Amino acid sequence: MDEVGALQWGIAVGVALLAGFVKGVVGFAMPMIMISGLGSVMRPELALAALVMPTLATNAFQALRGGWRDALASARRNARFILIMLATIAGSAQLINVLSTRALFLIIGVPVVVFALIQLFGVRFSVPAGRRGVAEVVVGVVAGFIGGLSGVWGPPTVLYLTALDTLKAEQMRVQGIVYGLGAVMLTVAHIKSGVVNSGTALPSAALVVPAVLGVLVGFRLSDRLDQALFRKATLVVLVVAGLNLVRRGLLS
């Protein structure tokens, strides 16, 4: 990491603060912000290594914010969705050469933008209580299939939780659990791949501090948002995330 100078690290700290803040407010989008921001000042593989530990730490922090008992209760309530998604990620990862990454980004990004914009303009999508089991299976498979091939399963998960009208605190916990488990998988995978090594682990750990500080500030703002404003903020970030995926699909 000697190739990264003081200015670049100053920018990296700012990016980690911003990414943590957004995550603290709506519960997601940290990897998107960090990989885009860090990738502008360092090589892509270094940017990827740098975001691993902040992502792992902030997801654990988010999931356990209300205590381990609340986190465990949320995990149990959503166990079927979580397990189906993780199992599908493991399976679909073996099909990495079936679809191009470019096509997958477009497949995810376009529907996310469309559905989020429709809801911002007043159309509500909801999952009836009697259909929740079916929705868990369908969305879990879709999110897992896409996630295994592209590493992106956040937007489908957020759309699903939003359609369930999940209460803010519960949605934040569930997102922390889902993304936290994914972050563990990501960390293990990149230790094996060599992206995370003795040379990149320390700088990645250093970005944990600004990322967590950003999350704490974001939590304070999120706590002041009522359910309607939280939903709107979530949909706005989803639109941005979806447009970023479309951009990557068109330009990659």
URLIN-V153224 format. One record per backbone hydrogen bond with DSSP energy under -1.0 kcal/mol. CO is the residue of the C=O (numbers start at 1). NH is the residue of the N-H. Records with the same first field share a line. If there is no record, write none. Layout:
# URLIN-V153224
CO = NH, NH
This chain:
# URLIN-V153224
1 = 4
5 = 9
6 = 10
7 = 11
8 = 12
9 = 13
10 = 14
11 = 15
12 = 16
13 = 17
14 = 18
15 = 19
16 = 20
17 = 21
18 = 22
19 = 23
20 = 24
21 = 25
22 = 26
23 = 27
29 = 33
30 = 34
31 = 35
32 = 36
33 = 37
34 = 38
35 = 39
37 = 40
38 = 41, 42
43 = 47
44 = 48
45 = 49
46 = 50
47 = 51
51 = 55
52 = 56
53 = 57
54 = 58
55 = 59
56 = 60
57 = 61
58 = 62
59 = 63
60 = 64
64 = 67
67 = 71
68 = 72
69 = 73
70 = 74
71 = 75
72 = 76
73 = 77
74 = 78
76 = 79
78 = 82
79 = 83
80 = 84
81 = 85
82 = 86
83 = 87
84 = 88
85 = 89
86 = 90
87 = 91
88 = 92
89 = 93
91 = 94
92 = 95
95 = 98
100 = 104
101 = 105
102 = 106
103 = 107
104 = 108
105 = 109
106 = 110
108 = 112
109 = 113
110 = 114
111 = 115
112 = 116
113 = 117
114 = 118
115 = 119
116 = 120
117 = 121
118 = 123
119 = 122
128 = 131
129 = 132
131 = 135
132 = 136
133 = 137
134 = 138
135 = 139
136 = 140
137 = 141
138 = 142
139 = 143
140 = 144
141 = 145
142 = 146
143 = 147
144 = 148
145 = 149
146 = 150
147 = 151
153 = 157
154 = 158
155 = 159
156 = 160
157 = 161
158 = 162
159 = 163
160 = 164
161 = 166
162 = 165
163 = 127
167 = 171
168 = 172
169 = 173
170 = 174
171 = 175
172 = 176
173 = 177
174 = 178
175 = 179
176 = 180
177 = 181
178 = 182
179 = 183
180 = 184
181 = 185
182 = 186
183 = 187
184 = 188
185 = 189
186 = 190
187 = 191
188 = 192
189 = 193
190 = 196
197 = 201
200 = 204
201 = 205
202 = 206
203 = 207
205 = 208
207 = 211
208 = 212
209 = 213
210 = 214
211 = 215
212 = 216
213 = 217
214 = 218
215 = 219
216 = 220
217 = 221
218 = 222
219 = 223
221 = 224
222 = 225
226 = 230
227 = 231
228 = 232
229 = 233
230 = 234
231 = 235
232 = 236
233 = 237
234 = 238
235 = 239
236 = 240
237 = 241
238 = 242
239 = 243
240 = 244
241 = 245
242 = 246
243 = 247
244 = 248
245 = 249
246 = 250
247 = 251
248 = 252
